[in-house]
Amino acid sequence: MTDFNPSIGSRILPSDLTKLKTFLINQVTSELENNPPPLNQRESFLKEILNEVYTQTQLKLPESLRIQVFRDVEDELLGYGPIQPLLEDDDITEIMINGPSNIYIERKGKLIKTNITFGSDAHVIRVIERIVFPLGRHIDAESPTVDGRLPDGSRVNAVIPPIALDGPSITIRKFSKNKLTIQQLVELKTITAPMAQFLRACVIAKFNIIISGGTGSGKTTLLNVLSGFIPEEERVVTIEDAAELQLRQEHVVRLETKPPNVEGRGAVTTRDLVRNALRMRPDRIVVGECRGGESLDMLQAMNTGHDGSLTTLHANSPRDALSRLETMTLMSGMDLPLKVIREQVASAVDLIVHQSRLRDGSRKVTAITEVAGMEGETIVLTDIFKFEQTGITSDGKVLGELKPTGIRPLFSTRLEAAGFKLGPEVFGANIADMLSGKRRPR
């Protein structure tokens, strides 16, 4: 770099540090290209060269500043540049890059703007390419969007110009290193112990369950937790756009969609994978998220003996989840009357678990709702558990209670047949008074 001056004086300007880091990156990169080390020795080799190049500059930076410069160079060459420290911070759940100068994080449910910046649009795009290249995916002006994942499983979406008007954008939903358990969700007050007991019984009894909720409400986390109840002896096939589920069972087949190649061919969609999964003798099919026509294939699978299926979808309430499911089924291209679709949904889906992110950033299961059949052309929903908000504190914390509605679900006999006889305390103390005998198990 021709404009780099190694004799930085006592007054160190940000522009001087930028030039120094660029110089070090260029020199180390050149050395690595000329003498590439074995892959397993790349990190130690890089640090050795970095020390040598820095020594040759004859600079005497304060030790704390030298350590920071070295860290920035290593992050650029071994990691994901300026956002590497954010990726290593376990308290951060989401990273949002809106062009090179606007980087936000989510911590404890709250959005915070950082003082971290990229050097340019091109710098952001280099990081995007570093993320997607190992996955066999690409991004350019002809294909300006891409989904991918980091090696730790974190979900990544990237968008670049011409459709991103303010510069390249990256959204990273971070992958928790420690898989949450149902007990931890109870401790976090995301769910109550009776609700957890009920959901465990429903999963083991092979009920078809939809987890609904808004963006960032914790649907995938809950799906991970519920899938942990699937018995070890069952064969599970998972289907995802970008693999992030963490099933602990041994007998799991993980499938992931594939985007088209540069010629627009070779795509493998979620719908393709759902259809293929039916030929793989699954005991369970777990779809990370239903977004389109694959919903019809899921419903048909649920209605043809593949009980115990789990999936998520975006919706604002359990009722809205059914409307979304109807809409996505119509996206399959099949010309089906709405009543037929609703009959398929009512027959296939047993339970909707709705997850919400509240105003204070907390995440809760705000409804567990039974799909109780059809009345005329309307699907009947019955809330089994519900969150009732009672107020908001002066510091913005949402007050409320997760509690049973006092109604025992129609599928109680199916639970009993599977070995789960849940007592009235699970559904509310007055459950005996509320059973009229008119609600017959299906």
N, C-alpha and C positions, 0 to 999 in steps of 0.2 A: 504494500500500500504506500504510494509515493508521498502522501501528505502526512505520514506519521512521523512525529518528532519524539525520539526516545528520551530527550532531556526535559521531561515535565518538571516544572519548577515546584516551589513549595505550595503554590496556590493551584490546586487540582480542580479543573473545571469539568462538568459533566461531559462536555464535548471531547475533552482529552481522554476521559475514561472510555468513551464510546470508541474513539480511534484506537486506543490500546487494545480493547477487547476484540475489535475487528482484525487488528494486526495479528494478535495471538491466534485467533480462530483460523485465519488464512495460512499462517505459518504451520500450525499443527496439522491442518487438513492436508496441506501440500506434502508434509512428511509422511502422513498416514497413507496417502495415495502412492507415494514413491516406494515406501517400504511397508506394505500392509501386513500387520501382525495376524496371528491366528485369532479367530473370533473370540475365544475365551480369554485372550490376553489383551484385547483391544483397550479395555478401561485402564489397566495398569500401564500399558505402553503409552497411551494418550497422556496420562498424568506425568510420566517421565519426560516426554517431549515438551509438555507445557512448562515444566520447571526449567528445562534447558533453554527454551526460547525466552522465557522471562529473565533468566540470568543474563542472557546475551544483551538484553536491552539496558542493563546496568541501572535499572530503576530501583529506588528504595522506597516503595510505598509503605505507609503504615501497615502493620501486620493484619489488622482487622480488614482494611481495604483490600490488601492483596488476597486474603482468603475469599472475600466477596467476588473479586474479579475472577479468580480461579473457578469459583463455583458457577458463575455466570457462563464462563467459557465451556465448562464441563456439561452444564445443562444444555447448552446450544449444540454440542457435538454428540452427547450421549443420550440426552433426554428430549424434552419438547420446549426448549428455549425458556422464555420468561415465565411461562406458566408451570414449569416443573415444581417449584416450591408449593404452588397451590395444589398440585396433584398429590404431593406428599403429606399435605395437612389433612389429618383424618377428620377434623371438625367441619371441613368444607364438603358439602354434598353436591354442589353444582357449580360449574364455571361457565360463564357466558362472555364471549369475546365479540364485541360489536365494532369491527374495524380495529386498527392497530392501537388506538388510544383510549378505548372505552372497554374496560374489563371489569365484570361484576362477578361476585360470588354469592352463593347462598350458604349461610351458616345459621344453624338452629332455626331454619324456616324463614330467615330474614335476608333480603337482598342488600348487599353492601358493595359500593364501588371501590375498587382498589386503585393504588397509584402505579400499578404495573403497566408498562406499555411495550409494544413491539416497535421495531425500527421503521417498518413500512408495510404496505399491503403485501409486497412480495415476501416479506419475512413471515407474515401469517400464513401465506399460501405454502411456504416451504414446510412449516409445521404440519399443515393439513396433509401434504404429500407424504411426510414422514409417518403419519398415522395410517394412511390408507394403503400405501404401497405394499407393506407386508401382507395385506389382506387380498391382494390382487385386484384392488379397486382403483379407480382413477377419477380425477376431477379436472375439468377444463371448461373453456367457454361454451363448448358444445354440450357438455354434461356438467352443469354448474352446481349440482347438489350431490352429496354422498353421505351414506350412513356407514358407520364402522364401529370398531371397539378398540380399546387399548389392551395391551397384554394382560392387565389385571381384570379385564372384563368391563371396564367403564364404557358406557354407551356414548358415541360421538356422532353428532350431525354437523356437517359443514356446508356452507353456501358461499359462493363467490360471485363477483360480477360476471355477466351483466345483470343478473337478477338481484344481487345484493348491492343496493345502491350506495351504501356508505362504507363499502369495503368488505373484505372477507369476514364471514361470521362463523364462529365455532361454538357449539353448545355441548358441554360434556356433563353427562349424568354420572357421577362418580360411583364406583363399585365399592361397596363396603367390604373391607378385609375380613371382618368378623360377621358371620351370618347370624342375624337375629333369630332368637328362639321365641316360641309363643309365650314363655314365661317373661322374657324381656319386654314383649309388647304389653303384657299385663302390667308390668312394673312401670312402663312409660305411660300407662293409662290410655293406650291406643285401643285397648279392648279389655273387657272384664273377664274374670276367671270363668263365670258361667257361660259367657259367649265363646270362650276358647274351648271349653268342654263340649259345647254344642257343635262347633265347627269341626273339631277333631272327629266326633262321631259321624258327621255328615261325609267327611272325606273318606274315612275307612269304610263306610257303608256304600261307597261308590255313587254318591249323588253328583249330578252335573251342576257345576258351580261357576257363575260368572262374577268376577270382581270388577266393579265399575268405580269410576271416580274421575276427577279432573287431572290435568297435567301436574305432575309433581306431588300427587296426593299420597303416594306410597303403594300403588297397586302391585308393582312387581315385587316389592319387599314382602307384601302380604301373600302373594302367590308363592314365593319361595318358602315362606313359613308353612302355608297350608300343604304344599307339596311334600313337606317333610313328614306328614302323617301317612303318606302312601306306604303300604306294607312293603317290606324288603323283597318279598318273593314275586312281586308283580313287575312286568316288563313295561317300562315307561318310554314313550317317544315324545320328545320336546321339539317344538317348531318355533323359530324366532327369526326376526329380521336381523338382529345383531345379538349373538348369544350372550346372555347375562344371567340366566337362571343358574342356581347353585344347588342342584339336587344331590343329596347325599347318598341316595340309593345306588347300589352297585349295577343293577341291570337297567341302564339308561342309554337310549340312543338319541344323540343330539343332532338335529337338523337345522340348517341355517339357509336363508334365502340367498340367491346369487343375482347380482345386477347384470344387465346386458353388457356385452363387450363393446368395444369402440365402434363396431359396425351395427350395434343395436340388436344383436342376436345373443342367444344363449342364456337368457334370463330364466331363473327358477323362482317362482313366486310362492308366497305362503299357501295359496290355493293348490298349487302343484304339490307342495309338500304334504298338505293335509290329505290329499287324495292318495299319495304314495304311502303315507303312514298307515292307511287302512289295509295295505297289503303286507304290513310288517308284523302282523300278529300282536298288536299292542293290547295290554291290559288297560292302559291309560294313555290318553293323548293330552298333552299340555301345550297350549298355544300361547306364546308370550303376549300377543295382542291381536285381536280381530279388528281389521280395518276395512275390509271390503268383501268381495264375493266369496271368500273362503268361509264366511259365516254360514252360508247355505250348506256347504260340505260338512261343517262342524255339526250343524243341527241334524243332518241326515245321519252322521256317525253316531250322535247321541241317541237317535231314535232307532238305530239298527244294532243295538247290543253293545256299543262302546260306552258303557256307563263309567262314571267317575272322571269325566273329562273336566279340565280346568282351563279357563282363559280370562283375559282382561279386556276391557274396552273403555273408551272415553265416554263419560256421561255425567250429568249433573244430579241424577237421582235414580233410584231403581226403576221408576216408570220411564224415565228418559232412556235408560239402558235398553228397555224393550223396544222403544221407538227407533233407537240407533240400530238395534239388531234387525229390525224389519227393513230399515233403509239399506243396510249393508247386504241383506239377503237379496233385495231387488237389484243390487249392483252386480249380482252374479250373471245377469243377462237372461235368467229364466223368467218367462212371462207367467208369474203365479198370482192368483187373486190374493188380496191382502188377508182375507179370512183364512185361506190355506196356510199362508205364512204364519199367522198368529197361532193356528192350531199346531203347526210344527214347533213353534217356540214354546207354547204351553205344555206340549207333550215332552219336549226335550229337556228344558231347563228346570231344575228343582229349586235353586237358591240363587239369590243375588246378594252379594256382600258389597255394600257401598262404602268406599273410603273417601274421606274429605281432608283437605288441608284448611284449617280454620284461620281466622283473621290474625291470631297471635302466632301463626307458624306451626302450631301443633297439628299432628295428624291423628285422626281417629276413625275407627269404623263407626259410621253414623247411622247405619241401618243394616240389619240382616233380614231379608224379605223372602218369604216363600212365594213361588209361582204356583198358585192354587188351582189352576185349571181355567176353563172358559165359562163365561156367562154371556150367551148370545155371541156377539162378535168382539167382546172385550175380554182381555186377559185379566184374571183376578189376582191381585197381589195382597199378601197379608204380612204386615210387619211383625216379626217375632221379637226383635230387639231394636231399640231406637235411642238416639242421642237427643236429649232435651236440653237446649241451652236456656240457662236461667239468668244470665247477665254477663257484664264485662267489668273487670276491675279497673281502677284508675290507671294502672300501668298497661292496660290493653289485653290482659289475660282473659280468655274466654272461660266462663263458668258454666257448668252443666253436668249432666249425669247420663251415663249409659245404663239403660235398664230394660228389663223385659217388659213386653206389652201385656203379659198375662194370657196370651193366646198360645195354645199348643198347636204346632203345625199338623196339617193333614197327614204328612208322611211319617208321623210318629210310629205307626205300626211297622214301617219299613226299617226304622232305626231299631226297634225292638227285635225284629227278625234277624238283624245283623248283630244282635247281642248288646244293644245299648238301651237300657231302660232308664231314661233320664227322669229324675224326680221333679216334683212340682217346684222345688226351690230354684231350678234352672230357669223356669219360665215365669216365675213370680209367685209370691206366697198365696195369692188368691186364685190360682189356676183351677182348683177343684170347683170353686163357685162359678167359674166362667164356662165350664164344659157343659153344654146343653144337651149333648147327645145328637145334635143335628149335623155336626161336622163329621162326616164319615171319612175314614182314611182311604186314600186312593190306592 
